[in-house]
Amino acid sequence: MGAPIVDRSTDIAYPLTPCPDEDRAFHEQWPVRLGDTDGGERLRLDAVARYLQDIGYDHLKVVDDGHKHQGWIVRRTVIDVLEPVEFGEQVHLRRWPAALSNRWCNMRIQVRSDNGGLLESEMFLIHVDIEAGRPARMSERFMAPMLAVTTEHRLKWRAALREYAAPDAELRPFPLRVTDVDRLGHVNNAVHWEAVEEALAWFPDAPQPPYRVILEHAGPVMAGDEVLIRAWWSADALHVQLEVDGGARTLARIESLPDRRC
């Protein structure tokens, strides 16, 4: 289990929940392909974000009423990169519920490779009625397996990050492409993680594994938006914002984790 998520400005902690039982987790596996990796053969964070989305929709195929719950919006994703995953490795994914209310939930996903790579993640997901475009209650049948293995059933949203405009921050255009937009009309969550990869490339002293990335969506980014990416260092973390019309729509924080390897 990763260390707690801590935003030192508000003293809010978000621990990553361990798997209650191996049999309770949904399992998938696949190889890390060329399009998932960077020039150093490292599995990129935007590819990890796609993995988390893909296993989520695969999971819906095997749960009661899954076909009635096809609309989801990601509000927050946490990824702990504990040991890097690389090109050609087989990854094994496990997914299980951590907490829920009747319209949203926290889902944990572990990504482990055959060669010792390890990523721990958690997503705050909002169930939406696609036609109405608003949060929708999950069915009792759909929630039943989650209720059976969790203790937090009144999950509330509390932001871990906040907007800040550092005067010396890097600020550059972040052009959108037609392929960035998903079925809900939003720029897909994985594209926001491409901005994190951009910022990591700008700063050669960016954190190395083990590190944590927290990414939150403060508002949607839509097709046609003129997007800017802002990145800067604080005392102990690298920060990234995607901005539209002078306001932050995406907030991210990258910080080192204690190295617990022997």
Backbone bond lengths (Angstrom), bond angles and torsions (degrees), N, CA, C in turn:
res aa  C-N    CA-C-N  psi(-1)  N-CA   C-N-CA  omega(-1)  CA-C   N-CA-C  phi
1 M - - - 1.470 - - 1.515 109.38 -
2 G 1.313 117.18 138.78 1.451 121.89 179.40 1.512 112.27 -74.33
3 A 1.327 116.42 166.47 1.453 121.20 176.34 1.524 110.12 -69.46
4 P 1.362 118.13 160.72 1.467 119.00 179.32 1.520 112.02 -60.68
5 I 1.319 115.76 150.39 1.457 122.15 173.01 1.514 106.30 -81.02
6 V 1.291 118.05 123.35 1.451 119.93 -176.92 1.521 110.07 -128.08
7 D 1.312 116.73 124.90 1.457 122.37 168.68 1.523 106.21 -100.22
8 R 1.324 116.57 105.21 1.459 119.53 -171.27 1.532 112.82 -66.26
9 S 1.336 116.72 -17.50 1.460 119.15 -178.95 1.525 112.10 -74.14
10 T 1.348 116.73 -24.64 1.464 119.50 -178.34 1.515 112.48 -124.30
11 D 1.333 117.07 -3.92 1.458 122.32 177.39 1.528 111.66 59.76
12 I 1.342 116.87 39.79 1.448 122.33 176.03 1.520 108.56 -103.28
13 A 1.334 117.35 129.90 1.460 121.46 179.77 1.523 109.88 -111.12
14 Y 1.323 116.75 140.43 1.453 123.27 177.38 1.529 108.06 -129.11
15 P 1.336 117.57 88.60 1.465 119.08 179.75 1.517 111.38 -71.04
16 L 1.324 116.07 150.33 1.450 120.96 175.19 1.527 108.36 -87.03
17 T 1.322 116.27 130.21 1.453 122.85 -171.07 1.530 110.97 -83.72
18 P 1.341 118.65 131.11 1.465 120.00 177.86 1.523 111.47 -71.54
19 C 1.326 115.35 160.65 1.463 120.57 179.11 1.527 109.35 -69.89
20 P 1.346 118.89 126.86 1.461 120.47 -177.57 1.521 113.19 -67.75
21 D 1.328 117.22 -30.10 1.463 122.06 -176.21 1.522 107.35 -168.34
22 E 1.328 116.96 133.89 1.462 121.16 -178.79 1.525 111.48 -54.18
23 D 1.331 117.20 -38.26 1.463 121.13 -177.62 1.524 112.52 -72.38
24 R 1.333 117.29 -16.16 1.460 120.47 -179.18 1.521 112.56 -85.20
25 A 1.329 117.63 -13.32 1.462 121.29 -177.30 1.527 110.40 -89.41
26 F 1.335 115.00 146.81 1.460 121.58 173.18 1.520 108.24 -87.67
27 H 1.342 116.63 134.60 1.457 121.59 -174.27 1.519 111.54 -114.24
28 E 1.331 115.61 142.09 1.463 123.02 170.84 1.527 107.80 -145.73
29 Q 1.327 117.03 163.92 1.462 121.08 173.96 1.520 109.69 -155.44
30 W 1.341 114.65 152.21 1.464 120.97 175.44 1.528 108.31 -166.53
31 P 1.331 117.91 166.20 1.464 120.11 179.17 1.529 111.99 -83.21
32 V 1.320 115.62 152.53 1.465 121.08 172.57 1.518 107.80 -80.51
33 R 1.323 116.05 117.21 1.460 120.93 -174.00 1.528 111.46 -97.83
34 L 1.313 114.87 171.16 1.465 120.81 -174.26 1.526 111.85 -57.47
35 G 1.346 117.38 -42.15 1.455 120.36 -177.49 1.509 114.61 -70.46
36 D 1.336 116.56 -5.37 1.465 121.07 179.73 1.520 112.75 -92.75
37 T 1.323 117.65 -8.11 1.463 120.33 -166.88 1.522 112.46 -122.24
38 D 1.348 114.69 162.91 1.457 120.70 178.88 1.533 110.10 -95.22
39 G 1.348 116.29 -170.86 1.453 120.68 -177.81 1.509 114.12 -64.78
40 G 1.351 115.85 -20.37 1.461 120.23 177.40 1.515 112.81 -96.44
41 E 1.337 117.18 11.28 1.465 124.49 179.04 1.523 113.73 71.74
42 R 1.315 117.77 13.77 1.465 122.23 178.00 1.521 110.06 -81.28
43 L 1.324 116.95 137.70 1.462 121.59 173.50 1.524 108.72 -64.67
44 R 1.343 117.28 118.69 1.454 121.94 -176.28 1.528 111.02 -74.58
45 L 1.336 115.44 157.95 1.461 120.94 -179.01 1.522 112.04 -68.52
46 D 1.346 118.28 -34.87 1.462 118.67 177.70 1.522 111.22 -66.95
47 A 1.337 117.10 -31.75 1.460 120.32 175.10 1.526 110.38 -69.18
48 V 1.329 116.73 -39.02 1.464 120.08 175.85 1.527 109.98 -59.84
49 A 1.330 116.69 -43.30 1.467 120.27 178.91 1.524 111.00 -59.74
50 R 1.328 117.39 -39.06 1.469 119.81 176.51 1.520 111.11 -66.57
51 Y 1.335 116.77 -39.01 1.467 119.91 176.65 1.530 110.33 -57.98
52 L 1.328 116.35 -44.15 1.465 120.36 -178.14 1.525 110.90 -64.08
53 Q 1.331 116.77 -37.54 1.464 120.71 176.49 1.529 110.64 -68.84
54 D 1.321 117.12 -42.97 1.457 120.96 -175.80 1.524 111.59 -64.61
55 I 1.332 117.22 -44.74 1.459 118.14 -179.73 1.526 110.51 -67.52
56 G 1.325 116.92 -29.07 1.453 120.02 176.93 1.521 111.74 -62.26
57 Y 1.323 116.97 -45.37 1.461 119.81 -179.75 1.528 111.69 -73.87
58 D 1.322 117.99 -30.71 1.466 119.86 172.51 1.534 110.42 -65.21
59 H 1.319 116.09 -38.53 1.463 121.33 179.46 1.529 110.99 -61.67
60 L 1.326 116.78 -37.76 1.461 120.82 -179.27 1.533 112.24 -61.32
61 K 1.328 116.85 -24.73 1.465 120.25 -177.96 1.520 112.88 -71.40
62 V 1.330 117.90 -18.22 1.465 119.93 -172.53 1.529 113.10 -116.78
63 V 1.336 118.31 5.75 1.462 120.48 179.27 1.524 109.65 -111.18
64 D 1.320 115.89 153.56 1.460 120.81 178.47 1.522 110.53 -59.11
65 D 1.306 116.27 134.40 1.466 123.79 178.76 1.527 113.18 64.51
66 G 1.316 117.34 16.19 1.458 119.22 179.41 1.518 112.70 -58.49
67 H 1.336 116.51 -34.76 1.463 120.56 -179.03 1.525 112.08 -68.23
68 K 1.330 117.05 -16.01 1.464 121.06 178.72 1.527 112.35 -92.52
69 H 1.315 116.86 0.69 1.470 121.21 -174.62 1.522 109.77 -129.18
70 Q 1.320 115.96 60.29 1.457 121.55 -175.33 1.530 113.65 -93.47
71 G 1.329 118.06 -9.89 1.459 120.70 -177.79 1.521 112.11 -105.41
72 W 1.333 116.66 119.34 1.466 121.40 -179.11 1.522 110.14 -140.01
73 I 1.320 115.75 140.86 1.459 122.40 173.87 1.523 107.95 -118.48
74 V 1.325 116.06 132.18 1.459 121.30 177.75 1.527 108.94 -85.37
75 R 1.316 116.73 124.02 1.470 120.23 177.38 1.522 111.16 -98.44
76 R 1.332 116.59 -36.69 1.470 119.56 178.30 1.526 108.60 -147.44
77 T 1.324 115.61 141.94 1.463 121.66 170.80 1.520 108.31 -130.09
78 V 1.311 115.35 135.99 1.463 122.33 173.56 1.523 107.81 -117.93
79 I 1.311 116.84 129.09 1.460 121.27 176.24 1.525 108.65 -126.96
80 D 1.323 115.92 120.54 1.462 122.30 171.66 1.521 108.24 -98.35
81 V 1.314 117.23 115.29 1.457 121.59 175.56 1.526 106.65 -93.44
82 L 1.329 115.57 98.18 1.464 120.44 -175.05 1.528 111.54 -91.70
83 E 1.320 116.53 -43.23 1.468 123.00 172.85 1.520 107.37 -137.83
84 P 1.326 118.50 129.31 1.470 120.18 -174.72 1.531 112.75 -61.22
85 V 1.325 115.05 147.46 1.457 123.32 172.22 1.525 107.22 -106.97
86 E 1.330 117.50 141.42 1.454 120.23 -171.92 1.529 112.28 -127.47
87 F 1.324 114.41 166.17 1.460 123.21 -179.56 1.531 111.07 -53.54
88 G 1.334 115.72 137.58 1.453 121.32 175.48 1.509 115.10 88.25
89 E 1.324 117.44 -15.13 1.454 119.70 179.31 1.532 110.90 -74.91
90 Q 1.318 115.97 151.81 1.454 121.35 171.90 1.523 107.80 -88.79
91 V 1.336 116.86 127.95 1.458 119.54 178.84 1.522 109.92 -106.44
92 H 1.314 114.95 142.01 1.454 123.49 178.63 1.529 107.42 -114.77
93 L 1.319 116.33 120.69 1.465 122.00 -177.01 1.524 109.97 -109.20
94 R 1.333 115.59 137.20 1.460 122.08 173.62 1.530 107.64 -124.93
95 R 1.322 116.67 136.76 1.470 121.92 -176.78 1.521 109.51 -131.44
96 W 1.353 115.76 133.07 1.459 119.75 179.86 1.531 110.00 -152.72
97 P 1.342 117.90 156.60 1.463 120.73 -179.50 1.522 111.81 -77.32
98 A 1.327 115.18 145.85 1.461 121.31 177.65 1.523 112.27 -112.37
99 A 1.336 117.89 -35.48 1.467 122.88 -178.72 1.516 107.92 -168.25
100 L 1.340 116.25 160.61 1.462 118.44 -179.83 1.519 111.41 -160.56
101 S 1.309 114.37 160.90 1.448 125.38 162.40 1.525 104.49 -122.21
102 N 1.330 118.80 -164.70 1.465 116.82 -177.22 1.529 113.86 -88.98
103 R 1.353 117.42 -3.16 1.467 120.43 178.49 1.525 113.33 -125.16
104 W 1.312 117.92 -6.92 1.462 120.57 -179.98 1.512 110.35 -153.47
105 C 1.322 115.76 169.00 1.462 119.96 -176.76 1.525 109.91 -157.37
106 N 1.320 114.77 161.09 1.455 122.77 168.34 1.523 107.69 -104.12
107 M 1.318 116.22 127.20 1.460 120.88 177.62 1.523 109.57 -119.20
108 R 1.342 114.94 132.88 1.460 121.43 177.99 1.517 110.25 -97.69
109 I 1.326 116.31 140.23 1.456 121.75 176.28 1.522 109.23 -136.14
110 Q 1.302 116.19 127.96 1.465 121.88 174.11 1.525 108.74 -106.99
111 V 1.327 116.20 136.26 1.463 122.61 177.05 1.527 106.95 -121.14
112 R 1.328 115.18 115.46 1.469 120.39 -177.82 1.524 108.89 -127.12
113 S 1.336 116.72 137.49 1.459 119.78 179.85 1.524 110.53 -105.59
114 D 1.348 115.09 162.84 1.462 120.33 -179.30 1.522 112.31 -63.39
115 N 1.338 117.69 -24.99 1.468 121.32 -176.81 1.526 113.23 -98.03
116 G 1.325 117.99 15.64 1.462 120.53 174.28 1.507 115.20 100.54
117 G 1.346 118.75 0.36 1.457 119.86 175.46 1.519 110.74 -65.15
118 L 1.336 116.42 144.63 1.464 119.41 -177.13 1.520 110.65 -149.74
119 L 1.334 115.99 123.27 1.455 123.89 173.82 1.522 107.79 -125.68
120 E 1.327 116.16 136.03 1.463 121.71 174.17 1.523 107.56 -116.47
121 S 1.331 117.10 138.31 1.461 119.03 -176.79 1.519 111.16 -145.50
122 E 1.334 114.01 161.03 1.459 120.96 174.00 1.522 108.34 -146.42
123 M 1.340 115.89 141.31 1.466 121.89 -178.61 1.522 109.71 -126.06
124 F 1.327 115.81 133.86 1.468 122.11 169.78 1.525 106.16 -93.90
125 L 1.333 116.38 113.37 1.456 122.85 -172.42 1.520 110.68 -116.52
126 I 1.314 116.09 133.26 1.467 122.30 177.86 1.523 108.81 -106.59
127 H 1.338 116.09 123.67 1.455 120.02 176.26 1.522 109.18 -78.55
128 V 1.327 116.81 131.29 1.459 120.52 -177.04 1.526 110.61 -127.03
129 D 1.313 114.96 147.63 1.462 122.52 168.25 1.520 106.59 -79.81
130 I 1.322 117.62 112.54 1.460 121.21 -173.18 1.521 111.63 -61.94
131 E 1.330 116.80 -40.37 1.463 119.51 -178.23 1.519 111.78 -70.85
132 A 1.334 117.13 -40.60 1.463 120.51 -178.69 1.523 111.93 -82.66
133 G 1.337 116.96 -24.06 1.452 120.80 179.00 1.515 114.32 71.73
134 R 1.331 116.94 32.90 1.465 119.93 -179.77 1.531 109.52 -143.71
135 P 1.352 117.27 161.25 1.465 119.95 178.35 1.515 111.47 -55.35
136 A 1.333 115.52 141.77 1.460 121.36 -176.51 1.523 109.96 -132.78
137 R 1.312 115.88 146.54 1.451 121.98 179.56 1.530 110.54 -67.05
138 M 1.304 117.01 138.10 1.455 122.09 174.04 1.526 109.27 -80.01
139 S 1.328 116.91 150.68 1.451 120.17 -178.46 1.529 110.90 -73.67
140 E 1.330 115.95 158.07 1.464 120.79 179.68 1.529 110.63 -61.90
141 R 1.332 117.19 -41.28 1.461 120.31 179.57 1.520 111.26 -63.52
142 F 1.323 116.62 -38.46 1.458 120.69 -179.94 1.526 110.97 -68.19
143 M 1.328 116.85 -39.67 1.464 120.61 -177.45 1.518 113.22 -77.52
144 A 1.302 118.74 -23.09 1.468 121.63 -171.90 1.527 113.54 -53.02
145 P 1.348 120.80 -48.67 1.468 119.05 179.30 1.523 113.03 -64.02
146 M 1.331 117.41 -32.93 1.460 120.32 178.69 1.525 111.02 -71.02
147 L 1.318 116.42 -40.67 1.461 120.68 178.67 1.523 111.28 -62.69
148 A 1.330 116.14 -31.32 1.460 120.65 -175.62 1.526 113.29 -70.94
149 V 1.329 117.60 -23.52 1.471 119.71 -174.48 1.524 113.46 -118.60
150 T 1.331 117.59 7.19 1.466 121.18 -179.31 1.517 110.97 -122.03
151 T 1.319 116.06 160.99 1.463 121.05 177.23 1.524 112.27 -113.64
152 E 1.328 117.39 -19.15 1.465 121.91 179.72 1.522 109.23 -97.89
153 H 1.350 115.84 106.66 1.463 120.97 -176.35 1.520 112.65 -116.92
154 R 1.327 116.63 10.20 1.463 121.81 174.45 1.524 109.15 -127.78
155 L 1.306 114.75 49.93 1.462 121.50 -177.13 1.521 110.60 -60.60
156 K 1.323 115.84 131.48 1.462 121.59 177.45 1.519 109.48 -122.33
157 W 1.321 114.41 150.48 1.464 119.66 176.67 1.509 110.23 -78.77
158 R 1.325 116.15 128.76 1.464 123.24 170.65 1.523 107.21 -137.66
159 A 1.308 116.16 118.72 1.464 120.33 -177.86 1.520 110.69 -65.99
160 A 1.324 116.12 139.76 1.461 121.93 175.46 1.519 111.82 -95.30
161 L 1.347 117.31 -20.89 1.456 122.22 -176.20 1.519 109.94 -123.16
162 R 1.331 115.98 159.21 1.455 120.08 177.33 1.524 110.00 -139.35
163 E 1.307 113.95 153.24 1.458 120.21 -178.10 1.520 110.78 -66.79
164 Y 1.332 114.63 141.29 1.462 119.93 177.29 1.522 108.18 -155.21
165 A 1.284 117.62 136.82 1.464 122.42 179.97 1.527 109.23 -109.31
166 A 1.311 116.17 96.69 1.460 120.40 178.20 1.523 109.04 -72.25
167 P 1.333 118.57 128.70 1.470 120.18 -175.33 1.518 114.04 -63.95
168 D 1.346 117.34 -25.66 1.463 120.18 -178.71 1.523 111.97 -103.33
169 A 1.319 117.91 19.12 1.458 121.18 -175.67 1.518 111.49 -75.06
170 E 1.329 115.16 147.64 1.459 121.86 169.67 1.526 108.38 -65.90
171 L 1.328 117.99 132.96 1.459 121.89 179.13 1.520 108.11 -137.19
172 R 1.349 115.88 116.66 1.454 120.63 -175.61 1.529 109.88 -138.76
173 P 1.331 117.42 159.78 1.473 119.73 175.42 1.528 111.29 -65.68
174 F 1.322 115.66 148.32 1.460 122.64 175.32 1.532 106.86 -129.05
175 P 1.346 117.22 79.93 1.469 120.22 -174.01 1.526 112.28 -63.78
176 L 1.318 115.68 139.83 1.458 121.49 177.09 1.527 110.27 -94.52
177 R 1.342 114.84 156.11 1.454 122.07 177.06 1.525 108.67 -120.67
178 V 1.306 116.28 159.49 1.459 119.98 -179.02 1.526 110.86 -61.71
179 T 1.324 118.07 -29.54 1.461 121.72 -179.51 1.527 113.41 -76.11
180 D 1.334 117.48 -6.02 1.462 120.78 -179.48 1.526 113.04 -80.26
181 V 1.328 117.50 -13.22 1.465 121.56 -172.14 1.527 109.92 -95.44
182 D 1.354 116.02 133.22 1.460 120.44 -177.34 1.526 111.76 -98.20
183 R 1.313 116.88 -171.83 1.460 122.22 -173.37 1.524 113.34 -67.19
184 L 1.326 117.75 -19.11 1.461 121.35 178.81 1.528 112.20 -89.86
185 G 1.341 116.64 0.43 1.456 120.30 -179.81 1.512 114.09 86.02
186 H 1.332 117.13 2.10 1.463 121.75 178.86 1.522 110.24 -96.94
187 V 1.324 116.07 157.11 1.455 120.03 167.62 1.529 106.89 -68.00
188 N 1.318 116.39 124.49 1.459 121.93 -171.60 1.521 111.84 -59.90
189 N 1.331 115.27 146.79 1.458 121.85 -178.29 1.526 112.48 -51.87
190 A 1.330 117.82 -40.91 1.461 120.15 -177.08 1.527 112.22 -61.68
191 V 1.334 117.63 -29.38 1.468 121.08 179.44 1.524 110.76 -65.82
192 H 1.315 117.39 -34.93 1.464 120.90 177.79 1.530 110.73 -63.26
193 W 1.327 115.90 -31.74 1.462 119.38 177.02 1.519 111.96 -73.00
194 E 1.336 118.04 -21.17 1.461 119.98 171.82 1.529 109.89 -63.64
195 A 1.337 116.67 -33.14 1.469 120.01 177.08 1.526 110.64 -65.42
196 V 1.324 116.96 -37.59 1.468 119.82 176.39 1.522 110.13 -63.75
197 E 1.321 116.96 -42.25 1.470 120.19 177.42 1.528 110.98 -61.68
198 E 1.340 117.23 -40.26 1.467 120.66 176.91 1.528 110.45 -58.50
199 A 1.330 116.24 -47.42 1.465 120.06 -177.89 1.522 111.35 -64.71
200 L 1.317 117.17 -39.84 1.468 119.62 177.71 1.526 110.96 -61.15
201 A 1.338 116.59 -34.54 1.465 119.98 179.06 1.520 112.14 -72.16
202 W 1.343 117.89 -27.39 1.461 120.96 179.79 1.516 112.44 -70.54
203 F 1.330 116.26 -29.24 1.463 120.81 -171.64 1.522 110.02 -114.91
204 P 1.318 118.54 103.87 1.470 120.84 -178.09 1.518 113.45 -63.75
205 D 1.340 117.60 -20.99 1.456 120.71 179.12 1.527 112.34 -95.14
206 A 1.334 117.11 18.16 1.457 120.75 179.00 1.526 110.08 -60.80
207 P 1.326 117.42 153.36 1.470 120.48 -177.94 1.520 112.92 -54.22
208 Q 1.328 114.78 141.50 1.457 122.87 173.67 1.527 108.90 -106.67
209 P 1.340 117.86 159.57 1.466 118.70 -179.41 1.529 111.72 -56.49
210 P 1.323 115.61 140.83 1.463 127.56 2.51 1.536 111.51 -84.14
211 Y 1.342 115.65 135.10 1.456 120.68 176.23 1.519 110.11 -144.13
212 R 1.318 115.28 165.08 1.471 122.65 -179.54 1.515 109.49 -122.93
213 V 1.336 115.57 140.17 1.462 122.12 171.46 1.529 107.60 -120.87
214 I 1.315 115.87 127.18 1.463 122.66 171.05 1.524 106.62 -110.36
215 L 1.325 116.88 126.84 1.459 121.02 178.25 1.518 108.63 -128.45
216 E 1.337 116.03 126.47 1.453 122.03 179.44 1.522 110.55 -125.52
217 H 1.320 115.04 147.76 1.460 121.22 177.66 1.524 109.05 -102.55
218 A 1.325 115.41 114.90 1.459 120.66 178.18 1.518 111.88 -86.83
219 G 1.323 116.50 -16.53 1.456 122.36 179.45 1.512 108.95 -174.40
220 P 1.325 118.57 163.51 1.463 120.37 -177.32 1.526 112.28 -75.07
221 V 1.311 115.08 151.36 1.462 122.24 167.03 1.525 105.86 -110.85
222 M 1.319 116.24 126.42 1.462 121.29 -172.01 1.530 110.75 -113.78
223 A 1.312 115.02 160.06 1.465 120.16 175.06 1.522 109.67 -55.53
224 G 1.322 117.10 135.73 1.457 121.60 -179.82 1.506 114.50 91.77
225 D 1.330 118.79 -12.34 1.464 120.95 177.69 1.534 110.17 -66.41
226 E 1.323 115.52 142.82 1.464 120.69 171.31 1.527 107.35 -92.03
227 V 1.314 116.23 109.19 1.452 122.70 -170.08 1.522 110.32 -106.36
228 L 1.331 115.18 138.14 1.463 122.42 173.12 1.524 108.66 -117.57
229 I 1.335 114.98 146.62 1.453 121.07 175.92 1.518 108.59 -111.02
230 R 1.321 115.84 129.78 1.464 123.14 179.20 1.523 107.96 -118.62
231 A 1.331 117.56 134.81 1.460 121.16 179.47 1.517 110.23 -141.71
232 W 1.336 116.20 142.08 1.459 120.71 -179.41 1.519 110.65 -160.56
233 W 1.326 114.97 160.24 1.454 122.57 175.39 1.519 109.93 -93.58
234 S 1.322 117.11 140.85 1.456 122.22 162.31 1.528 106.24 -106.62
235 A 1.316 117.09 -165.42 1.457 119.86 -176.59 1.528 112.22 -61.57
236 D 1.334 117.54 -33.33 1.456 119.08 -172.01 1.522 113.98 -139.81
237 A 1.327 118.83 14.69 1.459 119.95 -177.28 1.522 110.69 -156.42
238 L 1.322 115.25 156.90 1.450 123.00 171.67 1.524 108.10 -99.10
239 H 1.328 117.01 131.47 1.458 122.23 -176.56 1.531 109.90 -114.52
240 V 1.332 115.73 146.29 1.454 121.96 179.46 1.520 108.42 -137.18
241 Q 1.341 116.30 137.18 1.457 121.47 173.54 1.521 109.61 -132.61
242 L 1.324 116.31 139.76 1.457 122.08 164.80 1.514 106.89 -101.75
243 E 1.336 116.40 128.95 1.454 121.26 -172.95 1.527 111.03 -124.29
244 V 1.321 115.30 142.27 1.460 123.26 175.84 1.525 107.79 -133.27
245 D 1.324 117.39 129.16 1.468 122.35 178.77 1.534 112.28 54.26
246 G 1.334 115.40 37.91 1.459 120.32 174.77 1.510 115.79 82.55
247 G 1.333 118.35 2.42 1.457 121.06 179.78 1.519 111.46 -125.17
248 A 1.329 116.46 150.30 1.464 121.25 -178.60 1.522 110.69 -76.67
249 R 1.320 116.52 132.91 1.464 122.69 174.31 1.526 111.03 -108.39
250 T 1.331 116.14 -26.71 1.461 121.39 179.09 1.514 108.94 -134.02
251 L 1.328 116.12 134.71 1.460 122.72 179.27 1.519 108.53 -123.37
252 A 1.329 116.88 136.86 1.461 120.14 177.91 1.519 109.88 -142.54
253 R 1.320 115.04 149.60 1.462 122.27 178.83 1.526 107.96 -137.49
254 I 1.336 116.36 129.51 1.463 122.02 178.98 1.524 107.49 -118.31
255 E 1.328 115.56 123.46 1.465 118.98 -178.07 1.516 110.70 -142.49
256 S 1.319 115.53 151.95 1.457 121.54 179.66 1.522 110.53 -70.27
257 L 1.331 115.43 148.82 1.451 122.63 173.57 1.532 108.51 -110.66
258 P 1.307 117.45 155.49 1.470 118.74 174.04 1.515 111.38 -58.98
259 D 1.319 116.49 136.35 1.454 120.92 178.45 1.520 108.43 -83.35
260 R 1.324 116.01 111.13 1.471 121.06 -176.04 1.526 112.53 -99.83
261 R 1.328 115.70 8.86 1.447 118.65 179.07 1.524 110.36 -72.45
262 C 1.322 117.02 145.40 1.474 121.23 179.00 1.539 109.29 -78.01
